[in-house]
């Protein structure tokens, strides 16, 4: 004899518990998504162009915003990233603490020229340094720059001059 699964065969004390667990899990997922969207929604957004490719970036320019960056996010939309803006050109170092999306980072000098590009692994706390003085950094999903043929020396259009920040 073959048995089939029916809800009326469940233990009466387990069925309400399973229903509660499913609802609680759904609520946690919705809350996590809403928190991510809220954090992202608070940041200004601008469009940059690199070698004819448009990219939409969230702009972070305070120490607190830069420290958080793309932490605790689990995905990025296509052609979306983050622009880190600093007060002056300097050696820049980035790591991937609490960052779950594999990223590529372009370090950009004050004139908008890409100094170097590096790939970063999720949750890796190894510091990735600019190879020269940089005033900006652009983080994109890993492989975005390489996939578009973008290399060191290319110019990023749409970045505000240092004097206008």
Steps between C-alpha positions, in 0.01 A plus 500: 500500500634842403462792740456855378579816691197689619484783746232321701762235587716757683526497871253768621767660720761518221285649223446841670871510587595441136261773386643743758858415392419564135342836582794599721750409229306703243491799736877481553567489125273801441665692785851425371406614149329815628807589708728464197269707281465768768879532542551522126212744451656754738809548283515739204532337158678623189589367156860462385629412154813297433598423138139558394358268770253655742507398865264608775679551831397577854724780627664474843709793618497501880731284713201308638353431155839398361560264796171320429521500119339188352516300824213263575364499148449176314459626144551794265280592206666484158704814422459627858773565755635742757716812466720579800596869513795619709605853601836489322718264297671244724600133505171309541455154649182291495403163646191277486398462864128406517473538122336200333511602133827441308613843382741673268631837613634779280715759673462838328722809526379860540481552121274196449770265366489140622824429690448124538228234523501208741268205571389432857358178650199501734581523872875527432667746735813534286558869420491594131699820437494761230824496303522879523318796649123470456210724593224255404429130493227325303379157611313285249401135480817298437595489134296805396804708400675212320178403324470851357867520400566771757862525617735727695542831317137518384306811600189505719256771392245646741717505811480841666828696511653513848428872526125447445432247775 
